[in-house]
Amino acid sequence: MNGRERVLALIDGEQVDRIPLMPITMMFAADQIGVKYGQYVTDYRLLVEAQLRTAERFDIDLVSTISDPAREAGDLGAKVRIFDDQPPAFVESDALIADKAVLSTLKVPDPASTRRMLDRIQAVALFKEKIGNERIIEGWIEGPCALAANVRGINTLMLDFYDDPPFVDELLTFVTEVAIAFARAQRDAGADLMGVGDAAASLVGRPIFEKILVPYHLKLVAALRAMGLKTRSHICGNTSKICEARAALGYDINDIDSLVSLEMAREKMGPKAIILGNIPTVAVMERGNAEQVRATAAECYRACGPNHIISAGCEVPRSTPIENMDALRDYARSLTPALA
């Protein structure tokens, strides 16, 4: 099986030759070709080159367009700082929708007429040109809570959940429409899998997640599935209290960060949920050794069982030793059909 076949077979409940390997590599990938991260996030050709080099070197089953959370918000007009060699950052003190009235003036953009969303679409198209069906091609969008926080300001949004629920609903409706339009453009360019990053959702309690955010995730998942896309939910941080609710959203793959017990996640999410993770990014991937990486990966597999994808809990740090990534690759390769 090649990487694309392996991931699709797992999602479709079919036999796989081994458990897929799908770590998030961004700054680590940029370093593999010696480019500054500011270049990686602004030039799709460099992102593609770095992802391909990394995937080939470590036998990773996907290539991904994930890079930073500022593409949609920046193209909507949010102030974003692009740095030389670190991820872009929002100017939190000057949020795009600091004034609620601004929301009514915003329109869902055509991603093909933007700057940074278009760059990601071009990355998907170039992946398709270069690798065809060899590996899963992953597009990426910001989830409802994350994009709302990116345009409103995360601290202000957290207050809005209590102070102005009708405004939050209006805001979430708008950002979900933006996400759907962006996903469709990436699908059209050749994406197989759509990653949905919603890290801000880990900061709300279970009542807010279930009452306010779940309906928008359900709408998003339904739209992505209607496009023929496979889906991946990435909510880093401690999502212990919302694992059961996440399982009900219908994402094909659920990323679980290292702050969450995989045993608990499996119990709450059920035996059929595909769980990705959750090797600690710093304690094991960056600061551990190859033996610790293999042992922790094996423990994650033991906790999850066959509906599992090997990965760190979140992004592989850029200073992760090559030997540790080699160990992750070698562990994945060691899972024979009988074990997988």
NORMO-V220252 format. One record per residue. N is the residue number from 1. SS is DSSP state (H for helix, E for strand, C for the rest). PHI is phi in whole degrees, -180 to 180 (999 if undefined). D_LAST is the distance of its C-alpha to the last C-alpha in Angstrom with 2 decimals. Layout:
# NORMO-V220252
N:SS:PHI:D_LAST
N:SS:PHI:D_LAST
This chain:
# NORMO-V220252
1:C:999:12.90
2:C:-91:15.02
3:H:-60:14.53
4:H:-64:16.25
5:H:-61:14.44
6:H:-64:10.97
7:H:-68:12.39
8:H:-65:14.42
9:H:-64:11.84
10:H:-61:9.90
11:H:-62:13.47
12:C:-85:14.55
13:C:76:12.02
14:C:-100:10.92
15:C:-65:8.04
16:C:-119:6.56
17:C:-79:6.54
18:C:-163:4.93
19:C:-67:5.65
20:C:-65:9.39
21:E:-117:12.25
22:C:-141:15.33
23:C:-71:17.98
24:C:-81:21.47
25:C:-124:23.84
26:C:-126:27.49
27:H:-63:30.09
28:H:-59:27.72
29:H:-65:27.37
30:H:-58:31.14
31:H:-67:31.77
32:H:-67:29.75
33:C:-114:32.54
34:C:71:35.32
35:C:-113:36.42
36:C:-69:37.71
37:H:-67:35.72
38:H:-60:38.71
39:H:-72:38.35
40:H:-59:34.60
41:C:-86:35.22
42:C:-119:38.28
43:C:-131:37.54
44:H:-58:34.60
45:H:-66:34.89
46:H:-74:34.19
47:H:-59:31.25
48:H:-64:29.71
49:H:-60:30.50
50:H:-66:29.03
51:H:-65:25.76
52:H:-65:25.39
53:H:-61:26.28
54:H:-68:23.80
55:H:-63:20.89
56:H:-70:21.79
57:H:-64:22.44
58:H:-115:19.17
59:C:55:16.85
60:C:-82:16.45
61:C:-84:15.14
62:E:-140:18.27
63:E:-121:21.97
64:E:-133:23.81
65:C:-93:27.43
66:C:-59:27.31
67:C:-149:30.28
68:C:-171:32.51
69:C:-91:33.58
70:C:-102:37.07
71:H:-68:36.88
72:H:-63:37.73
73:H:-63:40.15
74:H:-63:41.85
75:H:-74:42.46
76:H:-79:43.89
77:C:123:46.37
78:C:-67:44.98
79:C:-81:46.15
80:E:-130:43.42
81:E:-98:43.92
82:C:-100:42.18
83:C:-102:42.07
84:C:-66:42.04
85:C:-144:38.88
86:C:-153:37.26
87:C:-64:35.91
88:C:-60:38.50
89:E:-140:40.03
90:E:-79:41.97
91:C:-88:45.60
92:H:-59:45.10
93:H:-75:48.86
94:H:-136:49.56
95:C:-66:46.97
96:C:-58:47.30
97:C:-111:47.91
98:C:-59:49.83
99:C:-98:52.37
100:H:-58:50.86
101:H:-64:53.24
102:H:-63:51.40
103:H:-55:48.52
104:H:-68:50.78
105:H:-91:51.60
106:C:-88:48.04
107:C:-122:46.60
108:C:-67:43.06
109:C:-78:43.11
110:C:-80:42.15
111:H:-55:39.36
112:H:-70:40.66
113:H:-104:43.98
114:C:-98:42.69
115:C:-103:42.07
116:H:-84:38.83
117:H:-65:36.95
118:H:-61:38.01
119:H:-59:36.72
120:H:-69:33.18
121:H:-61:33.60
122:H:-65:34.75
123:H:-63:31.68
124:H:-59:29.44
125:H:-62:31.72
126:H:-70:31.69
127:H:-57:27.90
128:H:-61:27.97
129:H:-65:30.70
130:H:-85:29.03
131:H:-121:25.38
132:C:56:25.53
133:C:-107:22.09
134:C:-74:20.33
135:C:-133:18.85
136:E:-62:18.91
137:E:-101:22.46
138:E:-105:22.86
139:E:-83:26.29
140:E:-151:27.45
141:E:-137:30.04
142:E:-84:31.51
143:C:-73:31.00
144:H:-57:34.09
145:H:-69:34.83
146:H:-63:34.20
147:H:-68:36.42
148:H:-61:39.04
149:H:-66:39.16
150:H:-69:39.42
151:H:-101:42.52
152:H:-99:44.12
153:C:100:43.36
154:H:-64:40.77
155:H:-67:43.36
156:H:-67:45.55
157:H:-62:42.75
158:H:-62:41.88
159:H:-73:45.54
160:H:-60:45.58
161:H:-55:43.02
162:H:-96:45.81
163:H:-85:48.93
164:C:-150:48.43
165:H:-56:45.62
166:H:-61:47.22
167:H:-65:47.11
168:H:-60:43.45
169:H:-62:42.68
170:H:-64:44.65
171:H:-65:42.91
172:H:-66:39.39
173:H:-61:40.35
174:H:-64:41.50
175:H:-68:38.57
176:H:-67:36.08
177:H:-65:38.07
178:H:-62:37.92
179:H:-61:34.13
180:H:-65:33.86
181:H:-64:36.28
182:H:-67:34.47
183:H:-63:31.08
184:H:-62:32.74
185:H:-65:34.24
186:H:-71:30.94
187:H:-59:29.38
188:H:-63:32.36
189:H:-81:31.85
190:C:129:28.31
191:C:-69:25.87
192:C:-98:22.66
193:E:-127:21.60
194:E:-113:24.18
195:E:-81:23.75
196:E:-121:26.23
197:E:-91:27.45
198:C:-136:29.41
199:H:-57:29.79
200:H:-60:33.23
201:H:-67:31.81
202:H:-74:30.60
203:H:-92:34.31
204:C:-98:35.46
205:C:-78:35.37
206:H:-60:33.54
207:H:-59:36.69
208:H:-68:37.20
209:H:-59:33.58
210:H:-72:33.53
211:H:-81:37.09
212:H:-102:37.56
213:H:-88:34.34
214:H:-54:32.07
215:H:-58:34.30
216:H:-77:34.07
217:H:-65:30.31
218:H:-61:30.22
219:H:-63:32.71
220:H:-66:30.78
221:H:-61:27.44
222:H:-61:29.40
223:H:-68:31.09
224:H:-65:27.98
225:H:-66:26.34
226:H:-63:29.65
227:C:-80:29.44
228:C:88:26.14
229:C:-87:24.29
230:E:-81:20.87
231:E:-130:21.50
232:E:-138:20.53
233:E:-103:22.49
234:E:-117:23.29
235:C:-125:25.62
236:C:-77:25.84
237:C:99:27.75
238:C:-89:27.74
239:C:-108:26.65
240:H:-54:26.28
241:H:-79:29.06
242:H:-119:27.80
243:H:-58:24.06
244:H:-63:24.86
245:H:-67:27.08
246:H:-62:24.58
247:H:-60:22.05
248:C:-79:24.92
249:C:-75:25.61
250:C:95:23.01
251:C:-66:21.34
252:C:-71:17.99
253:E:-128:16.74
254:E:-122:18.36
255:E:-77:18.95
256:E:-121:19.70
257:C:-76:22.03
258:C:-72:22.26
259:C:-75:25.31
260:C:-109:23.25
261:C:-70:21.50
262:H:-67:17.84
263:H:-60:18.35
264:H:-66:21.30
265:H:-60:19.72
266:H:-63:16.98
267:H:-62:19.86
268:H:-74:22.09
269:H:-92:19.81
270:C:91:18.16
271:C:-71:14.72
272:C:-88:14.46
273:C:-66:15.40
274:E:-88:13.14
275:E:-108:14.08
276:E:-108:14.49
277:E:128:15.81
278:C:-132:17.63
279:E:-59:18.49
280:C:-56:22.32
281:H:-69:23.85
282:H:-92:26.99
283:H:-61:26.59
284:H:-109:23.39
285:H:-65:22.89
286:H:-86:26.62
287:C:-106:28.20
288:C:-84:25.58
289:C:-118:24.66
290:H:-60:21.65
291:H:-63:20.91
292:H:-67:21.07
293:H:-61:18.74
294:H:-63:15.98
295:H:-66:16.79
296:H:-71:16.91
297:H:-61:13.64
298:H:-65:12.07
299:H:-67:14.33
300:H:-63:13.33
301:H:-65:9.64
302:H:-60:11.26
303:H:-71:13.60
304:H:-96:11.52
305:C:80:8.50
306:C:-67:5.75
307:C:-82:8.80
308:E:-144:9.15
309:E:-127:10.51
310:E:-77:11.65
311:C:-171:15.45
312:E:-70:18.70
313:C:-66:20.42
314:C:-149:22.85
315:C:-63:24.32
316:C:-67:23.75
317:C:-60:27.35
318:C:-65:29.30
319:C:-93:30.17
320:C:-61:26.64
321:C:-61:26.80
322:H:-56:25.27
323:H:-61:23.84
324:H:-73:21.80
325:H:-69:20.32
326:H:-60:19.66
327:H:-64:17.83
328:H:-64:15.59
329:H:-61:14.90
330:H:-66:14.43
331:H:-66:11.94
332:H:-59:9.74
333:H:-66:10.44
334:H:-77:9.67
335:C:-82:5.87
336:C:-71:6.02
337:C:-53:4.97
338:C:-65:5.61
339:C:-76:3.80
340:C:-72:0.00
